[in-house]
């Protein structure tokens, strides 16, 4: 189910529960604690009675994504299973965006500057 998939991908693992490196500054430990995966992309759909995780992007009310994952999705960086060729550009699902939130933009600005443009 989608909740199990969500917990598997974003839940805490045993190594994430360890104490942070005390030789680093506190802000470093806070930023780099836990899951620091930079490639994630999934949709969330709200219905009258439920919330559906991993919904189709075209039907999603919210898209949660890293800049890297969005860039690869839009540029066709994913490979098709049948032919081993890159998929065509796929950005239509972004056409109805009303709000964009870039969390910790100051921290990621140098790392993913090209993806944020």
Secondary structure as GFF3:
##gff-version 3
##sequence-region A 1 117
A	DSSP	alpha_helix	2	10	.	.	.	ID=ss1
A	DSSP	three_ten_helix	14	17	.	.	.	ID=ss2
A	DSSP	alpha_helix	26	31	.	.	.	ID=ss3
A	DSSP	beta_strand	41	46	.	.	.	ID=ss4
A	DSSP	beta_strand	51	55	.	.	.	ID=ss5
A	DSSP	three_ten_helix	57	59	.	.	.	ID=ss6
A	DSSP	beta_strand	62	65	.	.	.	ID=ss7
A	DSSP	alpha_helix	67	75	.	.	.	ID=ss8
A	DSSP	three_ten_helix	92	94	.	.	.	ID=ss9
A	DSSP	alpha_helix	105	108	.	.	.	ID=ss10
A	DSSP	alpha_helix	113	116	.	.	.	ID=ss11
###
